Each structure stands twice: as C-alpha cells, then as structure tokens.
C-alpha cells in the first residue's frame, strides 16, 4: 500500500500493474481481499492506493470469517524474475497480454458501480473524491464510482457518459483519469489554411495541425491524399467542406461549382462520386448547419474503428454570390436571428458556436445578436437550451 500525497496513481500506469482505490474502511478490507485474488489470477502485482483522507477516517466494517490459504512454495522462475535485457524483452509481450485481460476484468469488477439519478449531470470519481462529489451534489447527479482504476473500464465509462448532458471527472491532484478518458475521445485534427483554419482558435479549438492548400483543397491536393487513405485503409475521418466556391482567395470557380474560369457553364465534378470512385466505402453528405444530423454523422464515422470514412458538408459560403443552382438546391433564407431577452438565462451556450454575430452583455447578463452580421444560419437557435433565439419576425 502507498500513502503519499503526490499522485502515486501514476506508478500503476507506469508499471502496468493493477490498482484499487478504496473510499472507506469497508472497501479497504474488501478490496485488499480482492487484490490478492486478482494478483493470483492474473499473475500481476496489485497496488492499493490510499490517501490521507481515507486513512484518517473511520466507518463501520462488517466482520467476516478468515479464509485460510495454503502457503505458496518458492519456485525458480528465472524467465520471469530475472529482468535482464534478454528476458525483459520477452516479458514485455506477457505484460501487454496481461493488461488486455485486466481491461476485461475492469469492465465486470464489482467495485466499478453506476448510480443512476438525474440524466443532466454525470460524475466519474474514485476514492475520497467520490464521497466529496456525493456530499456536494447528492441525487442531483448520477455517478460512476470507480474502485478499480487501472486499467480503467473504458467501455463502461463510454456507456455511462452517453447518458448525460454534462460529464465531469472529479479527482485530486493529477488528471489521471481525465487524460485517459479524453484519449477515447481526443482526435488529432488536421486542416488546411482556408477560412476554417480559424476553427483552431477558441471557443471551437477544432484543429491541431495545418497543411498547405491549392485552389480548392480537395480538387488540388486532396484527391491524391484521399487515394492513399483509401488504398492503405487508414483509420481516418476525412471531412470535405464543400462551400460551392473557392472561398479564401477570391471566390474563383473550381471543378465543383459547375462553371469554368471564364464563368461559362461546365461539367460539374460531383465530390461524393469521386470519393466513392477512389475506393472509400463509407461516405455521407450532410448539411453542416443541421447540428443534430452533423452529430449523428460524426458518431457514425467514429464508430468505424478500422476503416476510413468521408463526410462531405455541403452549404454555400455566406459571402458567395449565389448561382441559380445554389438557389434551387439550398434554402438560403438569410433572415437574421434575434434573442428574446426575457427568455435568455445568460448561460453563454450560444457563444460556444464561435459566431461573430453573437454578443454577451456583462451588465444585463444576456446575449444579443448584431443584426448586420447575422446570416440566419440558425445554429445558435439549435444550441439555446431555453429557446430564447428565433428568426426575426417569427413568434
């Protein structure tokens, strides 16, 4: 056992050993017994992570009969115990296989429990932090109480997380659980230097790396790259932002607009058809302003763990001079949106969209929309939790 207010949970992750975290006296006994069983079953050292708060507290304990265990005789096992280089290299495979088995145990471990109450807030916590959360929120939140915390039960965490509007990981010291949980969720996002390069900034924070572009990225260099993705079966989600024009450099036509460099009608190259011809089996086209459809499409793409997928978001650039084809295909209603100040609760949810037309008045604690800047996309309407935003003129 360890009792060190530095975050000793990292030792379990570093050494790839199992770890339990009791939250009270009863769990200290129960988890210690289970730790011996896990150690013998999976042939693994087990760490029981103690903290000052648990060690200095008292709670009722149920007495149980002592279980006698036959002594284990010493056996020579040099291929396991003598960790010189030649042996440790071979043992690494054993350790990785063992960790996979422990991941399976974590999913069914009786000390990893779900307590369902309200579906608005979900809390993931372990040890004393679970008790802090329970004391503060009570039945106002639901809890995933983790007693076996390395390796974490990622499938149980994902199943639990899908139930809530808001999810919080409550832990002391390092982001031990949070970092691992985000690693199911975090994605390396790569984009080019088009207008959407601004998506890397707050509040969207939606880009990690930038690559160069030519005239309309997909037609210039994207087709070549997507060919490699399809041929190698890369685990990638490729999002093609089809805004019906070359937006960044002056609204030049491209092979996807249906007009050539002289402005004359030309054979339009359909993006979805090209993508499928390259060998991508999983392709969807979606209106990016429809947040529900966009979320469903992203969930669909993330569910494909071993194959590439392509999402084509199709909507004209708001600065574009619309062609007759645009007007026929899209509902281009630019009626601006307005905020009903009486309904607005000042939650700032609308500001999370990153829309430059939205403002927040720090004095009134209300949002408002600059009418000259609003293009009527209705994204803010879709995220407002109290329906305080509507199109101008609508009741």
Phi and psi in degrees as a GROMACS rama.xvg file:
@    title "Ramachandran Plot"
@    xaxis  label "Phi"
@    yaxis  label "Psi"
@TYPE xy
-126.834  148.885  UNK-2
-142.898  90.8036  UNK-3
-146.926  121.821  UNK-4
-74.7116  -2.50082  UNK-5
-71.5368  157.623  UNK-6
-80.3929  89.7942  UNK-7
-74.4761  -3.54852  UNK-8
-59.2413  -28.1262  UNK-9
-63.9707  -24.3285  UNK-10
-63.4751  -39.9371  UNK-11
-63.6957  -43.6435  UNK-12
-66.5411  -42.0967  UNK-13
-63.63  -43.8029  UNK-14
-89.7486  -6.09256  UNK-15
57.9729  50.02  UNK-16
-118.536  161.498  UNK-17
-73.2897  153.22  UNK-18
-145.446  134.989  UNK-19
-112.379  149.813  UNK-20
-131.102  98.9529  UNK-21
-74.6609  153.03  UNK-22
-113.226  -11.0363  UNK-23
-153.76  -179.358  UNK-24
-63.5515  -41.2485  UNK-25
-60.9299  -42.9446  UNK-26
-69.0462  -28.2662  UNK-27
-59.3948  -43.2995  UNK-28
-70.4731  -50.9035  UNK-29
-62.9194  -41.6278  UNK-30
-71.9358  -31.2288  UNK-31
-64.9801  -42.6452  UNK-32
-62.4727  -45.1337  UNK-33
-65.7759  -32.7197  UNK-34
-62.4773  -39.9903  UNK-35
-63.135  -41.6351  UNK-36
-65.2632  -43.5063  UNK-37
-63.3523  -41.1889  UNK-38
-60.2247  -44.5735  UNK-39
-72.4335  -37.6873  UNK-40
-68.6519  -43.6901  UNK-41
-105.086  3.63326  UNK-42
52.8113  57.1517  UNK-43
-141.35  140.985  UNK-44
-64.6519  146.085  UNK-45
-124.302  131  UNK-46
-103.561  130.629  UNK-47
-106.676  110.3  UNK-48
-85.8559  112.354  UNK-49
-105.432  150.85  UNK-50
-128.126  163.644  UNK-51
-56.8247  -42.0236  UNK-52
-62.574  -39.7373  UNK-53
-73.7026  -40.8408  UNK-54
-66.8443  -29.9141  UNK-55
-98.2073  10.4296  UNK-56
-110.943  165.118  UNK-57
-130.433  144.245  UNK-58
-153.2  162.225  UNK-59
-65.7527  144.442  UNK-60
-129.553  133.805  UNK-61
-85.2384  123.943  UNK-62
-78.4929  142.696  UNK-63
-136.491  159.908  UNK-64
-67.2963  144.377  UNK-65
-68.8662  137.994  UNK-66
-102.201  117.438  UNK-67
-78.7066  135.803  UNK-68
-125.63  132.361  UNK-69
-64.0939  142.904  UNK-70
-63.4185  145.336  UNK-71
-96.1396  120.879  UNK-72
-77.9005  146.327  UNK-73
-69.2285  136.05  UNK-74
-127.437  139.57  UNK-75
-70.7715  123.437  UNK-76
-140.812  66.9101  UNK-77
-61.2054  -36.7803  UNK-78
-66.8227  -7.69987  UNK-79
-112.631  -38.6928  UNK-80
-95.8937  -26.8736  UNK-81
-93.2572  92.3154  UNK-82
-83.1386  52.859  UNK-83
-77.6111  168.732  UNK-84
-55.9583  -46.5822  UNK-85
-60.8195  -35.9673  UNK-86
-81.7487  -41.954  UNK-87
-63.3733  -31.38  UNK-88
-63.0798  -41.7059  UNK-89
-70.7585  -37.243  UNK-90
-65.4727  -24.8657  UNK-91
-59.8244  -38.5485  UNK-92
-63.6142  -39.3471  UNK-93
-63.2641  -42.7929  UNK-94
-63.2558  -42.8783  UNK-95
-64.8332  -41.0589  UNK-96
-64.5512  -39.3164  UNK-97
-63.6071  -41.1873  UNK-98
-63.9061  -35.8159  UNK-99
-63.3677  -39.6721  UNK-100
-66.2577  -38.8313  UNK-101
-66.2142  -32.2815  UNK-102
-62.2006  -39.7977  UNK-103
-64.4406  -41.0583  UNK-104
-62.3492  -39.576  UNK-105
-58.5119  -34.6348  UNK-106
-67.7044  -28.6584  UNK-107
-110.388  1.54202  UNK-108
-59.1984  128.612  UNK-109
-66.159  -14.6432  UNK-110
-87.4774  -2.61613  UNK-111
-102.683  98.8305  UNK-112
-117.883  144.978  UNK-113
-104.871  130.131  UNK-114
-117.55  103.711  UNK-115
-90.0595  126.585  UNK-116
-130.426  -105.996  UNK-117
-80.6137  147.708  UNK-118
-96.2948  7.97743  UNK-119
-80.5141  -44.8764  UNK-120
-122.45  130.135  UNK-121
-115.888  137.555  UNK-122
-120.169  129.734  UNK-123
-110.691  122.213  UNK-124
-154.204  164.371  UNK-125
-143.437  156.082  UNK-126
58.6268  -142.156  UNK-127
-62.911  -29.6947  UNK-128
-62.2303  -31.8396  UNK-129
-62.9678  -42.4449  UNK-130
-66.5551  -37.4488  UNK-131
-60.5402  -46.4638  UNK-132
-63.7916  -42.3347  UNK-133
-64.6793  -38.3101  UNK-134
-66.9677  -37.1471  UNK-135
-78.6118  -39.7763  UNK-136
-110.517  -23.3134  UNK-137
55.3472  -133.327  UNK-138
-81.6576  4.29553  UNK-139
-75.6812  -9.65219  UNK-140
-136.86  163.217  UNK-141
-105.702  157.467  UNK-142
-132.184  139.128  UNK-143
-107.953  101.885  UNK-144
-90.1562  115.283  UNK-145
-100.07  122.818  UNK-146
-106.206  -26.713  UNK-147
-108.212  107.498  UNK-148
-114.212  1.71471  UNK-149
-150.653  122.7  UNK-150
-74.0706  155.05  UNK-151
-74.0472  150.289  UNK-152
-82.0794  81.984  UNK-153
-63.315  -36.4472  UNK-154
-68.1975  -40.0721  UNK-155
-65.7516  -38.125  UNK-156
-63.0946  -43.5083  UNK-157
-65.4963  -44.4084  UNK-158
-60.9551  -43.5939  UNK-159
-63.5521  -45.1686  UNK-160
-63.4308  -31.5013  UNK-161
-67.5538  -8.397  UNK-162
-88.8313  -8.65997  UNK-163
-123.794  152.522  UNK-164
-72.3565  -37.7575  UNK-165
-131.822  139.09  UNK-166
-127.421  131.829  UNK-167
-126.027  138.311  UNK-168
-106.241  117.414  UNK-169
-109.34  117.432  UNK-170
-154.85  156.499  UNK-171
-94.8703  151.299  UNK-172
67.8925  -121.796  UNK-173
-72.0724  162.2  UNK-174
-84.1257  55.3316  UNK-175
-63.1112  -52.7246  UNK-176
-78.8805  -39.9644  UNK-177
-58.562  -44.0631  UNK-178
-62.6512  -40.9167  UNK-179
-68.9246  -38.191  UNK-180
-67.9836  -41.3157  UNK-181
-64.1333  -32.2661  UNK-182
-61.8143  -17.7357  UNK-183
-79.2938  -20.9309  UNK-184
-106.077  -42.1771  UNK-185
-62.9335  139.868  UNK-186
-131.489  138.856  UNK-187
-74.6199  117.571  UNK-188
-108.613  121.169  UNK-189
-118.316  129.313  UNK-190
-137.374  175.303  UNK-191
-104.29  -165.354  UNK-192
-96.4174  24.8376  UNK-193
-72.1749  -169.51  UNK-194
-57.061  -33.9638  UNK-195
-73.825  -0.304991  UNK-196
-59.984  -26.1946  UNK-197
-67.167  -15.08  UNK-198
-66.3036  -11.7567  UNK-199
-75.8988  -15.9792  UNK-200
-86.138  163.872  UNK-201
-65.9909  147.953  UNK-202
-90.5608  -1.47517  UNK-203
-77.1685  -42.6322  UNK-204
49.4595  46.6196  UNK-205
-110.597  27.2756  UNK-206
-155.157  135.595  UNK-207
-104.658  -38.6366  UNK-208
-132.708  152.199  UNK-209
-119.241  141.456  UNK-210
-122.33  165.506  UNK-211
-76.1678  166.13  UNK-212
-136.8  163.003  UNK-213
-115.828  -150.264  UNK-214
-73.4895  110.912  UNK-215
53.4204  98.5989  UNK-216
-48.2327  -47.4351  UNK-217
-59.4935  -45.6695  UNK-218
-76.6644  -22.8504  UNK-219
-86.7343  -56.2245  UNK-220
-128.919  -13.1322  UNK-221
-70.1183  -34.7259  UNK-222
-61.4301  -42.9785  UNK-223
-61.1996  -45.6653  UNK-224
-65.7514  -40.9642  UNK-225
-67.5214  -29.2942  UNK-226
-60.3272  -43.7555  UNK-227
-65.3371  -39.8747  UNK-228
-60.7373  -46.0644  UNK-229
-66.6661  -43.7972  UNK-230
-66.3676  -36.9195  UNK-231
-93.7095  -1.08825  UNK-232
60.65  39.1405  UNK-233
-64.5093  142.237  UNK-234
-81.2015  78.4104  UNK-235
-136.217  147.071  UNK-236
-108.687  111.651  UNK-237
-99.8978  121.158  UNK-238
-107.944  117.25  UNK-239
-101.639  116.196  UNK-240
-90.8624  96.0125  UNK-241
-90.3058  97.8121  UNK-242
-100.931  15.3972  UNK-243
68.4187  17.2101  UNK-244
-166.607  169.603  UNK-245
-93.5814  94.4432  UNK-246
-74.0434  -42.4945  UNK-247
-70.6233  -36.4524  UNK-248
-103.737  12.6505  UNK-249
126.262  16.3575  UNK-250
64.4798  44.2278  UNK-251
-74.9059  148.875  UNK-252
-72.0609  159.749  UNK-253
-145.342  175.214  UNK-254
-60.3405  -10.2344  UNK-255
-97.9966  -0.518973  UNK-256
-95.828  -21.9703  UNK-257
90.6792  7.06876  UNK-258
-134.02  143.251  UNK-259
-90.0921  -173.12  UNK-260
-64.3011  -21.0733  UNK-261
-92.1645  2.49303  UNK-262
81.8137  11.4365  UNK-263
-91.212  149.029  UNK-264
-56.9305  137.864  UNK-265
-142.148  166.784  UNK-266
-66.129  119.749  UNK-267
-80.0128  132.063  UNK-268
-91.9305  114.771  UNK-269
-77.3808  123.357  UNK-270
-61.9117  -45.7004  UNK-271
-61.6348  -39.8162  UNK-272
-63.3326  -41.6275  UNK-273
-64.3141  -44.154  UNK-274
-59.064  -45.9825  UNK-275
-66.074  -35.6516  UNK-276
-65.5584  -26.7169  UNK-277
-75.1615  -12.2487  UNK-278
111.417  5.73502  UNK-279
-79.3954  120.971  UNK-280
-85.0018  -30.207  UNK-281
-108.688  103.14  UNK-282
-134.766  134.497  UNK-283
-136.622  141.32  UNK-284
-109.417  132.984  UNK-285
-142.645  151.924  UNK-286
-80.8924  114.682  UNK-287
-67.9534  -14.71  UNK-288
-82.8567  -11.3473  UNK-289
-91.1332  95.5287  UNK-290
-65.3408  -35.4809  UNK-291
-64.8941  -46.7335  UNK-292
-65.1872  -35.6868  UNK-293
-66.8992  -42.9371  UNK-294
-64.3821  -43.8096  UNK-295
-61.0855  -38.3172  UNK-296
-69.2304  -40.4244  UNK-297
-65.699  -40.5905  UNK-298
-61.2991  -40.3792  UNK-299
-60.274  -43.4884  UNK-300
-70.0567  -42.0297  UNK-301
-66.7917  -24.521  UNK-302
-70.4806  -16.543  UNK-303
-89.4739  94.2473  UNK-304
-80.5454  -21.6593  UNK-305
-120.709  2.32357  UNK-306
-132.842  151.979  UNK-307
-76.8014  153.316  UNK-308
-139.707  158.546  UNK-309
-130.174  131.226  UNK-310
-113.3  125.688  UNK-311
-107.678  113.905  UNK-312
-95.6463  119.202  UNK-313
-118.76  113.908  UNK-314
-165.002  136.794  UNK-315
-64.966  144.361  UNK-316
-55.163  137.782  UNK-317
-67.2751  -18.269  UNK-318
-94.5926  -1.47388  UNK-319
-76.3119  145.292  UNK-320
-80.4902  111.27  UNK-321
-68.0104  136.251  UNK-322
-83.7589  169.234  UNK-323
-64.5819  -29.39  UNK-324
-67.118  -39.2988  UNK-325
-61.2169  -46.4723  UNK-326
-65.0997  -31.7547  UNK-327
-77.8964  -31.8769  UNK-328
-91.4528  -30.9645  UNK-329
-119.097  149.968  UNK-330
-86.8715  94.347  UNK-331
-96.7972  51.5621  UNK-332
-76.4177  114.112  UNK-333
-100.921  18.8502  UNK-334
-58.3254  122.745  UNK-335
-68.219  159.284  UNK-336
-94.4857  154.884  UNK-337
-133.516  156.117  UNK-338
-104.88  129.657  UNK-339
-83.5873  104.658  UNK-340
-60.699  -28.869  UNK-341
-69.7536  -29.6976  UNK-342
-90.227  -28.2814  UNK-343
-61.6196  131.883  UNK-344
-106.044  4.99396  UNK-345
68.5399  29.7153  UNK-346
-78.5894  -14.3196  UNK-347
67.6319  14.3177  UNK-348
-60.943  -37.8317  UNK-349
-63.9739  -30.8553  UNK-350
-68.0701  -21.5053  UNK-351
-67.7107  -13.7569  UNK-352
-74.6522  -17.6276  UNK-353
76.9344  12.4853  UNK-354
-68.9218  127.098  UNK-355
-70.5967  -11.8874  UNK-356
-81.8261  -15.8774  UNK-357
-85.4695  140.99  UNK-358
-129.808  157.488  UNK-359
-130.491  123.52  UNK-360
-89.9798  112.198  UNK-361
-69.3345  -19.3395  UNK-362
-82.0767  -48.1334  UNK-363
-84.7885  -13.815  UNK-364
60.8621  37.1412  UNK-365
-129.847  154.411  UNK-366
-90.9689  156.14  UNK-367
-148.73  167.13  UNK-368
-124.162  125.806  UNK-369
-71.2402  112.86  UNK-370
-62.4678  -34.1288  UNK-371
-69.374  -22.6588  UNK-372
-96.9447  -20.6845  UNK-373
-74.6967  134.925  UNK-374
-109.808  9.11583  UNK-375
70.0284  32.6902  UNK-376
-73.952  -20.6582  UNK-377
71.2179  10.1801  UNK-378
-61.503  -42.1382  UNK-379
-62.8933  -34.4082  UNK-380
-62.1869  -37.2505  UNK-381
-73.8892  -26.0519  UNK-382
-95.4913  -14.9987  UNK-383
-66.7856  122.412  UNK-384
-76.6743  -12.5983  UNK-385
-120.177  14.2335  UNK-386
52.5016  43.7579  UNK-387
-86.8983  -3.58948  UNK-388
-117.733  136.106  UNK-389
-147.454  169.064  UNK-390
-71.2059  146.029  UNK-391
-61.049  126.905  UNK-392
99.8998  -20.0038  UNK-393
-79.8112  149.497  UNK-394
